[in-house]
Amino acid sequence: MEALFLANFAQEVFVIHRREKLKADVVMQEKLFANEKIKFIWNSGISRIFGTKSVEGIALKTAASDDETILPINGVFIAVGTLPETEFVSDLIDLDAEGYIIAPETKTSCKGIFAAGDVVSGSLKQAIFAAGQGALMSRHIEEYLGAR
Ligand SMILES: Cc1cc2nc3c(=O)[nH]c(=O)nc-3n(C[C@H](O)[C@H](O)[C@H](O)COP(=O)(O)OP(=O)(O)OC[C@H]3O[C@@H](n4cnc5c(N)ncnc54)[C@H](O)[C@@H]3O)c2cc1C
């Protein structure tokens, strides 16, 4: 998703991935592979980012070898996953093993606390899903307050 976004502005986008295939959904993968600006470097990780005043390149390593390959580039965008900011509610409501809020139909384990969007366990991480959950959540809040 991030690579597609960056391809709107950059001449070339290199996706450096430590495995030999992506885990993203197939539709998203098809979009990525169809974009001529996006190139993949598989089984690799960044060992160094270098440059004087700004980024001039990166050094890449594979798991199989200590040899570095240099790739001249102008910028690095690190997208290695997301972390939910849920620490502040961890004493109040149930979270899953990765820290996402468990909230079936937006209802958390604590009555009166609701959750919607990317922060919810099992979220599709799409704007339309977050907005839909927001609408459902507002209905539940209304019901909760109306019953008090
Ligand atoms: C690069 C990129 C491209 C995307 N493209 C698409 C797309 O094409 N289509 C699509 O459907 N979805 C897309 N998404 C996903 C979409 O952006 C999210 O699913 C959606 O924004 C989730 O909405 P949300 O309200 O749950 O979370 P967010 O939009 O992340 O909003 C959460 C807000 O809470 C704030 N916040 C965090 N912690 C705290 C705190 N402790 N106190 C107060 N505020 C806090 C954050 O600053 C943020 O403003 C994209 C995401 C990314 C990163």
The ligand as a Gaussian input file, in Angstrom:
#p B3LYP/6-31G(d) Opt

LIG

0 1
 C       -0.026000       4.802000       3.075000
 C       -1.430000       4.340000       3.360000
 C       -2.334000       4.242000       2.310000
 C       -3.644000       3.814000       2.548000
 N       -4.516000       3.732000       1.502000
 C       -5.758000       3.309000       1.713000
 C       -6.687000       3.224000       0.643000
 O       -6.367000       3.500000      -0.516000
 N       -7.943000       2.803000       0.909000
 C       -8.349000       2.491000       2.187000
 O       -9.514000       2.139000       2.382000
 N       -7.512000       2.568000       3.223000
 C       -6.221000       2.968000       3.023000
 N       -5.340000       3.035000       4.068000
 C       -5.820000       2.616000       5.412000
 C       -6.630000       3.725000       6.081000
 O       -5.842000       4.905000       6.114000
 C       -6.973000       3.281000       7.494000
 O       -7.651000       2.045000       7.466000
 C       -7.854000       4.303000       8.205000
 O       -7.219000       5.564000       8.224000
 C       -8.146000       3.841000       9.623000
 O       -8.848000       4.842000      10.285000
 P       -8.756000       4.956000      11.851000
 O       -9.643000       6.106000      12.218000
 O       -9.021000       3.638000      12.475000
 O       -7.229000       5.273000      12.183000
 P       -6.342000       6.519000      11.768000
 O       -6.804000       7.131000      10.487000
 O       -4.939000       6.029000      11.870000
 O       -6.645000       7.581000      12.900000
 C       -6.214000       7.378000      14.226000
 C       -5.948000       8.772000      14.820000
 O       -5.704000       8.631000      16.222000
 C       -4.600000       9.430000      16.557000
 N       -4.007000       8.865000      17.782000
 C       -3.208000       7.787000      17.910000
 N       -2.896000       7.596000      19.210000
 C       -3.530000       8.559000      19.900000
 C       -3.612000       8.882000      21.275000
 N       -2.986000       8.161000      22.226000
 N       -4.340000       9.955000      21.647000
 C       -5.014000      10.693000      20.723000
 N       -4.976000      10.431000      19.399000
 C       -4.255000       9.375000      19.003000
 C       -3.686000       9.369000      15.359000
 O       -2.786000      10.469000      15.333000
 C       -4.696000       9.425000      14.220000
 O       -5.013000      10.756000      13.873000
 C       -4.049000       3.486000       3.864000
 C       -3.142000       3.587000       4.929000
 C       -1.842000       3.989000       4.677000
 C       -0.867000       4.102000       5.827000

